[in-house]
Amino acid sequence: METLSLIDFSALTELRRDFHRHPELGFEETRTARVVAARLRSFGLEVTENLAGTGVVGTLRGQGRAIGLRADMDALAMPETVDRPWASKISGKMHACGHDGHTAMLLGAAEVLSKDPPAGTVHFIFQPAEEGRGGAKKMVEEGLFEQFPCDMVFGLHNMPGLAPDQMAVVAGPQLASSDSWHVTFRGVGTHGAKPHLGRDPITASGQFLTALQSIPGRVVDPLQPAVVSACSVQAGDPRALNVIPDLVQIGGTARAYTPQVRDQLEEEIGRIAQGVAQAMGVAADYEFIRRIPPVVNVPAPTKVALAAAQAVCAGGVVTDFPPSTAGDDFAVLGEAVPGAYVWLGNGPARDGALHHNTGYDFNDEALPTGVSFWAQVAREALA
């Protein structure tokens, strides 16, 4: 049966825009989950709710092998600045990464496959809290793959810069690990005119921030990508500019594509912090928080995803697309089950059409390609 004839895309577009109007943050997706569960039931699927709080899994049961198809549902805590008819109705929250489109496309695929089932079992995984709150980890910890065993798992994300009828499918690293770190330099506060009477943590923090950038390319192999960024510095009071404070708090992110480089980043940030502290006569507290591992596509599911994309993409498939230093906790699913993560075009990357931009919107022209891809992946994987 022809995939595109099995679904009303005008209705799916309105559903996507309804999700956009009603954004919900991670682990708060109660309305979204309710809509998802109701639609899955209307297709005749088995439905499990409340996994990881607001997660939903719909199962189309068949004989033989089983796969998982994952969509993320959460929005971001940021304002929407473009006035569209379907703009966010919730102040300070918006779908600035396209998860409204991801959810709608997977629902569209569930409808298609319920009308024309593949050979095996498909688990439609609607995940909460992708945006840094650990939704995938919580789903796995609560028994996602024990309740819904999968031979392979697939993820999809929209990508500005590719056309809506294009996809990118590449083996190997797709997204970097995403870890957080905190350093606190503890000195002895004193009068700004008498620095010799104290121990200045601000000067120590300046040396630390400069030295951080010696890690990529000097400690880490220059041929291995690595990112270390300080993203928050808090010290003193701008209303007291004659006071050297007791402490400086610094936080940031670290990104890598391999476990080895990830280990190096954790070790070296701490080594520099302690070394600077010792040299400057202050103390340093260090914490490295491992949040999300890298997303790495393994050969077998990547081959399936490539064949599916080639079958449905009128605009072609890119097979040399560069990896991103952003992160996605689909990585946790991919560590548990062989996985592949692919990119779907979202149109030109201009006029605010960038992830996490206040003017971003999912491109509804991508809905047919995304739905067709999901349906074809199920057929290819379960043939």
N, C-alpha and C positions, 0 to 999 in steps of 0.2 A: 504494500500500500504506500501511496505517496505521502511522505511525512507532512508536508506543508498543507495538504488538504484535510488533515485531521484536526485542525485547530483554528480558532478564530483569533487572528493576530490583533485585530482592533480591540477585542475584549482583553487580550493579554497585555496590550499596551496600556489600557486603562487600569488594569490590575497593578502593573509596574508603577504607574503614576500615583495610584492610591498608596502603595508602600512608601513612595517618595514623600507624599504629603504627611505621613505619620511615622517619622523616624523614631527608632528606639535604640538606646545604647545597649552595650553588652550585658547579658543576663537580665535585661529589662524588656525583652522582645515579646511581651505577653500578647499584644494585639496581633503582631505579625505571626507569631506561632499559632494563634487561634485561627487566623485566616488560612494559613498553610494546612493545618490539620483538617479543617473542614473541606477544603478543596481536594485533598488527597482521599478523604473518605468518599467524596462525591464521585471519584474515579473508581471506586471499589477496592482500594488498596487497604492492606493492614496498616494501622497507624499506631505508633508509640509516641506518647507525649512526655514532657517533663524530664527528659534526659539532659543532665547538666542544667537543670532548672527550666530553661525555655527551649531546649532542643527538641526537634521533631524528626522522626524517621518514618517514612512510608515505604512499605515493602510490597513489591509485585512478585508474587511467589511463582516459581517455576521449578523444573527439574534440573539437577546437575549443578554447574558452577554458579558462583554468585559474585557480584561486583557492587561497589559503592560509588555513588555520584554525590559530590558534596557541593552545597552552596552555603555561603555565609549570609546572615540576616541583619547584622547590627549596623547602626549608623555611627556618626562621629559627633563629639561635643564641640560643635562649631556653628556659627551662623551661616545662613544662606543669603547671599547678597543680590542675586538675580531674581527679578520678579517674573515668575512663570505661573500659569494657571495651576500647576501642580506643585508649586513651591511648598517647602516645609511649613506646616502649621504650628510647629513646636519651637518656641524661641530657644536659640542656642543649640539646636540639634539639626543635623541634616545628613542625607545620604550623599556624602562627598566622595565616595569610593566605588559606587555602583553596585552595592550589595542588594539594592532594590531590584536591579536588573538581573543579578545572579539568581535571586530567589524566584523571580517571575519565570526565567528561562527554565529552571529545573522543574517548576510546576508545569510548564508547558510540555516538557519532555515526559513527565509522569502521565499527563493526559494522553499524549500520543502513544506511549508504550502500553498504556492500559487498553487502548483500542486495538493495538496490533502488537501483542506481546512477543518478546524475544524468547530464545530457547531456555534460558536459565532464570535466576533470581536477581532482581535489581533492588538495592536499598537506596532510597533517595534520602540523603542525609542533609538536614537543614540545621546548620550549626549556629549557635549563638556566639557572641563575644570573640570575634576574630581580631578586633582592633585593640590588641594588647591586654585583654583581660583573661585570656587563657581558656577560651571555650573548647577548643579541640582537645586540649589536655584533660579537661574535666570530663568530656564525653568518653574519652578512652579510659580514664580512671574509673568511671561509672559503668564500664563494661560494654562499650559500643560494639567492639568486635567479638565479644563473647556472645552477646545477644544477636548480633547480625554479622556472622562470619562472612568475610569477603576474600576472594582470591586476588582481587586488584581493587584499587581505589583511585578515583580521578577527581581533579579539581580544575576549575576554570576561573580566570579573572579577565576583566576587560582591560584593554590597553590603548590609550590615546596614541595616535600616530599611525596605527594600522587602520585600514578601511573596514567598515562594518561587515563586509563579506570576505574578510581575510582572517586567517589565524596564524599563529606561530607555534610550532611544536619542535622542541629540541631536547635531545638527551643530555643528561648531566645536570650541573647546578643551574637553578632558575632564580632562586632568591637566597639571600644571605641569612646567616644566623642573626638574631636580633637580641642582644643582651644589654643590660643596664649596669652602670657602675657608679659608685659614690665614693668620694674622697673628702674627708674633713681634716683640714690643717688646724691644729690647736696650738696657739701661741700664748703670749702674755700681753694683754692689752695695756696701752699706755697713751700718754699725750702725744699727739702727732708731731709736736715740736721737740719731743724728747724720745725718739725711737730707741736710743741706746739703753733706756731703762726697761724695755720690754723685749718681747720676741715677736717679730712681725710675720703673721701668717699670710698677709697679702703679698708680700714680696716672694715668699715661698710658693704661693699659688701661681704667681706669674712665671716663675722658673719651671714649675711643673707643667703648666699649659703649653709652654714652648717646647719642652722636652717630649711631650706626648707624640708630637708629629715625627719624632725620630723612630718610632716603632715600625710603621709601614715603610718598607724599603731599606731599613737599617738592621732591624732585628728579624722581621718577617722577610722571607725570600721576596725580592722585588718582582718575581714572576707570579707570586701568589697575591690575589686581591685581598685587601684588608682596609677597614675604615675604623678610625678612633676619633670620635667627636665629643668635645665638651659642649654641653647644651644648656647648662645652668650654672651660674656663679652667684653666690649670695654671701655678702660680707658687709659689715658696718651699716651705717645709717646716713643717707645723703643729707640729712639735716644736722649731722654732727661730723663735719669735715676736719675736725681737729682731734679726732679719736682714732687710734689704731685699734681695731677690734681684737677680741680674743680668738676668734675662729673664722674660717672661711669654708663654706660648703660648696662643693663642686660635684656636678653629676653629668653623665653623658651616656653615649651609646657606643657599642662595639659591634662590628659586622665582619663576617668571614664566610667562606664557602666550604671549609674543611674542618674537621675536628682538631687537627693539629694546629692550624692557625688560630682557631678559637681558644685553645689552651694557651698559646703564646700571648695572645692579647690579655687574657686574664692575668697571667703571671707578670707581664711586663708593665702594665699600668700600675700594679701594686709595687713592683720593684722601684719604679721611678718615684712614686709617691713617697716611699720610705727613704729612698736615697736623698731626695730633696729635703725631706723633713730633717734627716740626720745632719745634713750639711748646713742647714739654716737654724738648727737648734730648736725646732718645734716638733710636735708630735703629729702623726698622721693615722687616721682611722680609714680603713679601706674595705669596701664590700663590692663584690662582683656578683650580679644576679643573672643566672642563665634563664632566659625566657623562652626563646624559640630557636630550634635548630635550623640549619639550612634546608631548603627545599631542593632535593636532588632527584631528577627523573631517572628511573631505572629502565633498562632496555625493553623488557617485554611489554609493560603497559604503554611505554612511549611509542612502540611500534603500532600498537592498537590505536592509540590516539592519532597518530600520523595518518594511518589509513582512513580513519573516520573523517578527519579534517579534509583530506584530499578528495573524499567522496562528496563533500557538501559545500566546499568553499568556492564560490564562483570567482572570487578575486585571487585565489591561489593560497598556498601555504608557505610561510617563511620557515626555513629550516636552519638558519644561521643567526637567529635572533639573540642578541647579547643578554646575559643574565642581569638581574637588577640587584642593587644593594638594599632594597626594601626587604621586608620580611612578611611571612604569612604562616600562621600556625597550622596550615595544611601539612606542614613539615612533620608534625606529631603523628598525623594519620599515616603519612608516608614512611615513617619509621616503624610503624606497627604492621603495615601491609604494603606490598609493592605498589608504588604509585606513580602517576604522571600528572603534571600540572601544566596547563596550556593557556595561551593568550588569545583572546578574541578582540578584534578591532573595535574601537569606539569612535573612529573618525579622526579628523585633524586635531592635533594637540595645540589649539589656540582658543582665544576668547574665553579663558577660564576652564577649558576642557582638560584639566589636569587633576590627577588624584589629590584629594585633600585640599582642594581649592574651593573658596567660598562661592565660586561661580560654576562649579562642576555640575554636570548632569549626565546620566547614562543615556546613550544614544539608542533610541527605540528601533532604529533601522537594523541594529545588530540582533534583535530578538529572533528572527527566522533562522539566522545562521547558528545561533547558540542552541536553540531548540533542536534543530536538525543534527547538530554535532552530538548533543547528548544522546539522542535516540540512536544515532549511528554507532557511537561508542558502545552502547549496550549490545547492539547486534554484532559488531565486530568481536567484542570480548567474549560473547557467549555463544558464538556460532559453533 
